[in-house]
């Protein structure tokens, strides 16, 4: 018969219930800026052509929202597409819209790490010995985080049908399990 190396019930409960570590990380930021562009026209320069260019006329100001709903449905922010709101006539006119004038999708997530430490010195191991079991949860609430608009994406081209829409998302919930023995 083998007896547990605990002197009493209180040691056993302390080992089972104590030694937890909880480490949350909450991240929230507004979307990264992006600029409407067009590849239809270029600004002629000696020996080359500068493209893409920013729109040179604002035909109508959009009522813009960077919510997930507005960035995934086609006719919320820019009904009729980007060419209904912006124009780029041929020539060397200056852009009528500022660089980084819109914001991409918000990003919010809660990452959580839960660890349980077990002391192993009661098992005739060195005093500093321990076993740690850890679970890491990334985006624990599985929130939808849309990918930001990148320079040159179809989402930023005023002549593309997907202008102003987020076409991809970041990964959902990820769980990672880990065990570590320290001696």
Phi and psi restraints in degrees (value plus and minus 20) as a CYANA .aco file:
   2 UNK   PHI    -128.8   -88.8
   2 UNK   PSI     111.4   151.4
   3 UNK   PHI    -123.2   -83.2
   3 UNK   PSI     121.7   161.7
   4 UNK   PHI     -83.3   -43.3
   4 UNK   PSI     121.9   161.9
   5 UNK   PHI     -99.7   -59.7
   5 UNK   PSI      13.3    53.3
   6 UNK   PHI    -122.5   -82.5
   6 UNK   PSI     120.2   160.2
   7 UNK   PHI     -97.1   -57.1
   7 UNK   PSI     -48.2    -8.2
   8 UNK   PHI    -176.7  -136.7
   8 UNK   PSI     159.1   199.1
   9 UNK   PHI     -86.3   -46.3
   9 UNK   PSI     -50.9   -10.9
  10 UNK   PHI     -84.1   -44.1
  10 UNK   PSI     -57.8   -17.8
  11 UNK   PHI     -85.0   -45.0
  11 UNK   PSI     -60.3   -20.3
  12 UNK   PHI     -84.4   -44.4
  12 UNK   PSI     -66.3   -26.3
  13 UNK   PHI     -84.6   -44.6
  13 UNK   PSI     -59.6   -19.6
  14 UNK   PHI     -82.7   -42.7
  14 UNK   PSI     -56.2   -16.2
  15 UNK   PHI     -90.8   -50.8
  15 UNK   PSI     -59.0   -19.0
  16 UNK   PHI     -97.0   -57.0
  16 UNK   PSI     -59.7   -19.7
  17 UNK   PHI    -115.2   -75.2
  17 UNK   PSI     -44.2    -4.2
  18 UNK   PHI    -113.3   -73.3
  18 UNK   PSI     157.6   197.6
  19 UNK   PHI      59.7    99.7
  19 UNK   PSI       1.0    41.0
  20 UNK   PHI    -109.5   -69.5
  20 UNK   PSI     124.8   164.8
  21 UNK   PHI    -146.5  -106.5
  21 UNK   PSI     111.2   151.2
  22 UNK   PHI    -144.7  -104.7
  22 UNK   PSI     106.8   146.8
  23 UNK   PHI    -150.8  -110.8
  23 UNK   PSI      78.4   118.4
  24 UNK   PHI    -111.2   -71.2
  24 UNK   PSI     129.6   169.6
  25 UNK   PHI    -154.5  -114.5
  25 UNK   PSI      94.8   134.8
  26 UNK   PHI    -123.2   -83.2
  26 UNK   PSI     108.0   148.0
  27 UNK   PHI    -143.5  -103.5
  27 UNK   PSI     110.8   150.8
  28 UNK   PHI    -167.5  -127.5
  28 UNK   PSI     107.9   147.9
  29 UNK   PHI    -168.1  -128.1
  29 UNK   PSI     135.1   175.1
  30 UNK   PHI     -94.3   -54.3
  30 UNK   PSI     141.6   181.6
  31 UNK   PHI     -84.5   -44.5
  31 UNK   PSI     138.2   178.2
  32 UNK   PHI     -94.5   -54.5
  32 UNK   PSI     130.9   170.9
  33 UNK   PHI     -91.7   -51.7
  33 UNK   PSI     132.9   172.9
  34 UNK   PHI    -165.4  -125.4
  34 UNK   PSI     140.0   180.0
  35 UNK   PHI    -144.7  -104.7
  35 UNK   PSI     110.7   150.7
  36 UNK   PHI     -87.9   -47.9
  36 UNK   PSI     117.5   157.5
  37 UNK   PHI    -157.8  -117.8
  37 UNK   PSI     149.1   189.1
  38 UNK   PHI    -157.6  -117.6
  38 UNK   PSI     126.1   166.1
  39 UNK   PHI    -125.8   -85.8
  39 UNK   PSI     -18.2    21.8
  40 UNK   PHI     -92.2   -52.2
  40 UNK   PSI     -54.8   -14.8
  41 UNK   PHI    -141.5  -101.5
  41 UNK   PSI     140.1   180.1
  42 UNK   PHI    -157.4  -117.4
  42 UNK   PSI     138.4   178.4
  43 UNK   PHI    -114.8   -74.8
  43 UNK   PSI      95.6   135.6
  44 UNK   PHI     -89.9   -49.9
  44 UNK   PSI     114.0   154.0
  45 UNK   PHI    -148.6  -108.6
  45 UNK   PSI     138.1   178.1
  46 UNK   PHI     -78.6   -38.6
  46 UNK   PSI      95.0   135.0
  47 UNK   PHI      68.4   108.4
  47 UNK   PSI     -29.9    10.1
  48 UNK   PHI    -178.7  -138.7
  48 UNK   PSI    -193.9  -153.9
  49 UNK   PHI    -156.6  -116.6
  49 UNK   PSI     112.2   152.2
  50 UNK   PHI    -111.8   -71.8
  50 UNK   PSI     101.0   141.0
  51 UNK   PHI    -172.1  -132.1
  51 UNK   PSI     123.2   163.2
  52 UNK   PHI     -98.0   -58.0
  52 UNK   PSI     145.3   185.3
  53 UNK   PHI    -141.4  -101.4
  53 UNK   PSI     138.2   178.2
  54 UNK   PHI    -104.6   -64.6
  54 UNK   PSI     134.8   174.8
  55 UNK   PHI     -78.8   -38.8
  55 UNK   PSI     123.2   163.2
  56 UNK   PHI    -119.9   -79.9
  56 UNK   PSI     -28.8    11.2
  57 UNK   PHI    -157.9  -117.9
  57 UNK   PSI     119.5   159.5
  58 UNK   PHI    -124.8   -84.8
  58 UNK   PSI      90.3   130.3
  59 UNK   PHI     -99.0   -59.0
  59 UNK   PSI     -54.3   -14.3
  60 UNK   PHI    -179.7  -139.7
  60 UNK   PSI     116.8   156.8
  61 UNK   PHI     -98.6   -58.6
  61 UNK   PSI     106.9   146.9
  62 UNK   PHI     -98.1   -58.1
  62 UNK   PSI     132.0   172.0
  63 UNK   PHI    -112.7   -72.7
  63 UNK   PSI      83.3   123.3
  64 UNK   PHI    -122.9   -82.9
  64 UNK   PSI     116.6   156.6
  65 UNK   PHI    -150.1  -110.1
  65 UNK   PSI     120.2   160.2
  66 UNK   PHI    -125.1   -85.1
  66 UNK   PSI       8.9    48.9
  67 UNK   PHI     -93.2   -53.2
  67 UNK   PSI     139.5   179.5
  68 UNK   PHI     -81.3   -41.3
  68 UNK   PSI     -59.3   -19.3
  69 UNK   PHI     -82.3   -42.3
  69 UNK   PSI     -67.4   -27.4
  70 UNK   PHI     -86.1   -46.1
  70 UNK   PSI     -52.0   -12.0
  71 UNK   PHI    -107.6   -67.6
  71 UNK   PSI     -24.3    15.7
  72 UNK   PHI    -132.0   -92.0
  72 UNK   PSI     -32.6     7.4
  73 UNK   PHI    -125.4   -85.4
  73 UNK   PSI     113.8   153.8
  74 UNK   PHI     -84.8   -44.8
  74 UNK   PSI     -54.6   -14.6
  75 UNK   PHI    -131.1   -91.1
  75 UNK   PSI      12.3    52.3
  76 UNK   PHI    -112.1   -72.1
  76 UNK   PSI     -78.3   -38.3
  77 UNK   PHI    -102.5   -62.5
  77 UNK   PSI     -64.2   -24.2
  78 UNK   PHI    -148.2  -108.2
  78 UNK   PSI      52.9    92.9
  79 UNK   PHI     -81.5   -41.5
  79 UNK   PSI     109.8   149.8
  80 UNK   PHI      69.9   109.9
  80 UNK   PSI     -20.1    19.9
  81 UNK   PHI      71.2   111.2
  81 UNK   PSI     151.2   191.2
  82 UNK   PHI     -87.8   -47.8
  82 UNK   PSI     -48.9    -8.9
  83 UNK   PHI     -90.5   -50.5
  83 UNK   PSI     -36.0     4.0
  84 UNK   PHI     -97.3   -57.3
  84 UNK   PSI     -39.3     0.7
  85 UNK   PHI    -126.5   -86.5
  85 UNK   PSI     -49.8    -9.8
  86 UNK   PHI    -151.6  -111.6
  86 UNK   PSI     130.8   170.8
  87 UNK   PHI    -156.1  -116.1
  87 UNK   PSI     133.4   173.4
  88 UNK   PHI    -156.4  -116.4
  88 UNK   PSI      64.3   104.3
  89 UNK   PHI     -89.2   -49.2
  89 UNK   PSI     132.7   172.7
  90 UNK   PHI     -82.3   -42.3
  90 UNK   PSI     126.2   166.2
  91 UNK   PHI     114.0   154.0
  91 UNK   PSI    -188.6  -148.6
  92 UNK   PHI    -134.8   -94.8
  92 UNK   PSI      13.7    53.7
  93 UNK   PHI     -87.6   -47.6
  93 UNK   PSI     134.2   174.2
  94 UNK   PHI     -96.2   -56.2
  94 UNK   PSI     132.7   172.7
  95 UNK   PHI     -82.9   -42.9
  95 UNK   PSI     122.3   162.3
  96 UNK   PHI    -116.7   -76.7
  96 UNK   PSI     -24.0    16.0
  97 UNK   PHI    -143.5  -103.5
  97 UNK   PSI     119.0   159.0
  98 UNK   PHI     -92.5   -52.5
  98 UNK   PSI     135.3   175.3
  99 UNK   PHI     -88.2   -48.2
  99 UNK   PSI     121.8   161.8
 100 UNK   PHI      37.2    77.2
 100 UNK   PSI      26.3    66.3
 101 UNK   PHI    -107.5   -67.5
 101 UNK   PSI     -30.3     9.7
 102 UNK   PHI    -144.0  -104.0
 102 UNK   PSI     139.4   179.4
 103 UNK   PHI    -130.0   -90.0
 103 UNK   PSI     119.5   159.5
 104 UNK   PHI     -98.2   -58.2
 104 UNK   PSI    -188.1  -148.1
 105 UNK   PHI     -88.5   -48.5
 105 UNK   PSI     128.0   168.0
 106 UNK   PHI     -85.9   -45.9
 106 UNK   PSI     138.3   178.3
 107 UNK   PHI    -149.8  -109.8
 107 UNK   PSI     106.0   146.0
 108 UNK   PHI    -166.8  -126.8
 108 UNK   PSI     118.6   158.6
 109 UNK   PHI    -179.8  -139.8
 109 UNK   PSI     134.9   174.9
 110 UNK   PHI    -142.9  -102.9
 110 UNK   PSI      99.6   139.6
 111 UNK   PHI    -124.4   -84.4
 111 UNK   PSI     121.5   161.5
 112 UNK   PHI    -158.9  -118.9
 112 UNK   PSI     116.0   156.0
 113 UNK   PHI    -142.7  -102.7
 113 UNK   PSI     105.9   145.9
 114 UNK   PHI    -141.1  -101.1
 114 UNK   PSI     105.2   145.2
 115 UNK   PHI    -147.8  -107.8
 115 UNK   PSI     125.5   165.5
 116 UNK   PHI    -143.0  -103.0
 116 UNK   PSI     103.9   143.9
 117 UNK   PHI    -123.0   -83.0
 117 UNK   PSI     112.6   152.6
 118 UNK   PHI    -136.6   -96.6
 118 UNK   PSI     102.3   142.3
 119 UNK   PHI     -94.8   -54.8
 119 UNK   PSI     118.3   158.3
 120 UNK   PHI    -135.1   -95.1
 120 UNK   PSI     -11.2    28.8
 121 UNK   PHI     -89.0   -49.0
 121 UNK   PSI     -39.2     0.8
 122 UNK   PHI     -95.6   -55.6
 122 UNK   PSI     -32.9     7.1
 123 UNK   PHI    -117.2   -77.2
 123 UNK   PSI       8.8    48.8
 124 UNK   PHI      40.8    80.8
 124 UNK   PSI      15.5    55.5
 125 UNK   PHI    -126.8   -86.8
 125 UNK   PSI     148.6   188.6
 126 UNK   PHI     -75.0   -35.0
 126 UNK   PSI     135.3   175.3
 127 UNK   PHI     -79.7   -39.7
 127 UNK   PSI     -55.6   -15.6
 128 UNK   PHI    -106.6   -66.6
 128 UNK   PSI     -13.0    27.0
 129 UNK   PHI     -91.3   -51.3
 129 UNK   PSI     120.1   160.1
 130 UNK   PHI    -177.0  -137.0
 130 UNK   PSI     138.3   178.3
 131 UNK   PHI    -136.6   -96.6
 131 UNK   PSI     110.7   150.7
 132 UNK   PHI    -140.6  -100.6
 132 UNK   PSI     105.9   145.9
 133 UNK   PHI    -129.5   -89.5
 133 UNK   PSI     109.1   149.1
 134 UNK   PHI    -153.6  -113.6
 134 UNK   PSI     122.6   162.6
 135 UNK   PHI    -144.2  -104.2
 135 UNK   PSI     104.5   144.5
 136 UNK   PHI    -128.1   -88.1
 136 UNK   PSI     106.1   146.1
 137 UNK   PHI    -134.8   -94.8
 137 UNK   PSI      98.6   138.6
 138 UNK   PHI    -124.1   -84.1
 138 UNK   PSI     110.8   150.8
 139 UNK   PHI      34.9    74.9
 139 UNK   PSI      37.7    77.7
 140 UNK   PHI     -78.5   -38.5
 140 UNK   PSI     -51.8   -11.8
 141 UNK   PHI    -110.6   -70.6
 141 UNK   PSI     -15.0    25.0
 142 UNK   PHI      34.1    74.1
 142 UNK   PSI      27.3    67.3
 143 UNK   PHI     -94.2   -54.2
 143 UNK   PSI     124.5   164.5
 144 UNK   PHI     -97.1   -57.1
 144 UNK   PSI      97.9   137.9
 145 UNK   PHI    -139.2   -99.2
 145 UNK   PSI      90.8   130.8
 146 UNK   PHI     -96.1   -56.1
 146 UNK   PSI     130.0   170.0
 147 UNK   PHI     -93.2   -53.2
 147 UNK   PSI     126.6   166.6
 148 UNK   PHI     -91.6   -51.6
 148 UNK   PSI     136.3   176.3
 149 UNK   PHI     -94.4   -54.4
 149 UNK   PSI     115.4   155.4
 150 UNK   PHI    -128.1   -88.1
 150 UNK   PSI     132.5   172.5
 151 UNK   PHI     -80.4   -40.4
 151 UNK   PSI     109.1   149.1
 152 UNK   PHI      71.7   111.7
 152 UNK   PSI     -23.9    16.1
 153 UNK   PHI     -89.2   -49.2
 153 UNK   PSI     138.4   178.4
 154 UNK   PHI     -83.6   -43.6
 154 UNK   PSI     -47.1    -7.1
 155 UNK   PHI     -85.9   -45.9
 155 UNK   PSI     -40.8    -0.8
 156 UNK   PHI    -122.9   -82.9
 156 UNK   PSI     -27.1    12.9
 157 UNK   PHI    -106.7   -66.7
 157 UNK   PSI      97.7   137.7
 158 UNK   PHI     -84.9   -44.9
 158 UNK   PSI     -39.0     1.0
 159 UNK   PHI    -113.4   -73.4
 159 UNK   PSI     -22.0    18.0
 160 UNK   PHI    -110.1   -70.1
 160 UNK   PSI     121.5   161.5
 161 UNK   PHI     -82.1   -42.1
 161 UNK   PSI     -42.8    -2.8
 162 UNK   PHI    -116.6   -76.6
 162 UNK   PSI       0.8    40.8
 163 UNK   PHI     -78.6   -38.6
 163 UNK   PSI     113.5   153.5
 164 UNK   PHI      58.2    98.2
 164 UNK   PSI     -13.0    27.0
 165 UNK   PHI    -134.7   -94.7
 165 UNK   PSI     118.5   158.5
 166 UNK   PHI    -101.5   -61.5
 166 UNK   PSI     105.0   145.0
 167 UNK   PHI    -120.0   -80.0
 167 UNK   PSI     -34.6     5.4
 168 UNK   PHI    -155.0  -115.0
 168 UNK   PSI     147.7   187.7
 169 UNK   PHI    -152.6  -112.6
 169 UNK   PSI     141.0   181.0
 170 UNK   PHI     -98.4   -58.4
 170 UNK   PSI     154.3   194.3
 171 UNK   PHI     -87.6   -47.6
 171 UNK   PSI     134.2   174.2
 172 UNK   PHI    -104.4   -64.4
 172 UNK   PSI    -167.7  -127.7
 173 UNK   PHI     -85.4   -45.4
 173 UNK   PSI     116.5   156.5
 174 UNK   PHI    -149.7  -109.7
 174 UNK   PSI     112.4   152.4
 175 UNK   PHI    -138.1   -98.1
 175 UNK   PSI     114.1   154.1
 176 UNK   PHI    -148.6  -108.6
 176 UNK   PSI     108.6   148.6
 177 UNK   PHI    -129.2   -89.2
 177 UNK   PSI     123.0   163.0
 178 UNK   PHI    -166.1  -126.1
 178 UNK   PSI     123.8   163.8
 179 UNK   PHI    -151.8  -111.8
 179 UNK   PSI     118.3   158.3
 180 UNK   PHI    -160.1  -120.1
 180 UNK   PSI     112.8   152.8
 181 UNK   PHI    -131.4   -91.4
 181 UNK   PSI     100.5   140.5
 182 UNK   PHI    -133.7   -93.7
 182 UNK   PSI     115.6   155.6
